[in-house]
Every structure is written in structure tokens, then in C-alpha cells.
Amino acid sequence: MSTQPPTPTGPDGQPISEEELRAAYEAQLKQLQVEDVIVQTTVSLINLAGRKAGLAPGTEDERDPQQLRMAIDGARALLALIEDQLGPDGAQLRDALSQLQMAYVQLTGQTGEPEAPATGEAAPGEDPGAPKAGPAQSSGRLWVPGQ
């Protein structure tokens, strides 16, 4: 049995040459916006995270907290880049992400965020002389190089 993909054909049923295929691909790339790719990737990560959380029927055996957290973190980071451009559709993605975060907490029994020391002391492994994160940075909305 052959495993080669079928040869693409045009509307007339004739095979498309490699040059025509390349030209069609280039035309698609010219119209594609980075925002479109970010939205598609975010949606893909959210869908994959749902499987890794075992939320969909029949995916219970796919639960993987590490993969779930990585998908959540990736979707959060990408959503921050495009959130202001999504309008009302952004609420659906934020809601789905919130549900996944809750599923992660239920799955692992933890928030995934280290608790801050109550006494004002540095957390274990933290540099006591390092500047403390401000509200923007600690909210996860501020990108800080190297962190």
C-alpha cells in the first residue's frame, strides 16, 4: 500500500504543478496575519489542554498535569498578546482558560503558584536582596526579560 499523499488537482481535475502550488501558498501567506496564527494556536492549546485535563468524555486516560499546565501557560501568554483585538470573542477564550485553570487545581490539588512568605522574609531559594515584584509583574501581565 502506498503512503504518498494524493497529488493536488485544480478545479479542472488536472494535477497542479509544484510552481502553481507554491504560488497558491505564497498568496495565502500574503493574506495571513500574525494575529490569526496566534488565535488559532491559542484555541489549539485550549483544546489540547481540555484533553490533558481529561474533561472530554473518553479522555480521562489522557490526564497529564504537566502537559495541562504547559498548555495553560502557553495559552495565557498568547492570549495576552491578542486579547484587546478579540472583542467579545475574547471572553469565550478567557472563560475556557479559567475552566482549565480550575481543572488543573482540582487535578493537582494545588494552585501552581508558590505561596508568599507571611513574615516578609524571602521565600526559600529566593535572593533576599532581589527587588520584589510589583502588582503589574505579579499579575502575569507584565513581560520581564529573563523571567
C-alpha angles and dihedrals in degrees: 000000000000119000097194116121117248117270110257114245133200128234089277092056093248119131114264116234121237089248092054091047091051091049091051091049091050090050090054092049091052090059096042118102124207088233089061091055092047091052092048091048092048091051090047091052091049091050092047091047089055089058093045088052090052091234099137117075110265095022097089090107090055095065110136117164094194093052090043092054092047091051091048092049092048093048091047091052094048094043090056089060096055106022096106091052096051099070113187092352089067090069091062092052092045090050092050090048091050090052090051091050090052090048089052091052091048092046096049101025091230139088095232089230118108113241116246115238111258095216097062091251123134116270116249109284092015121123106246090208094052117109115257120246115257124224095272094050095043091050089065092238096102117078112217117187112245094016 
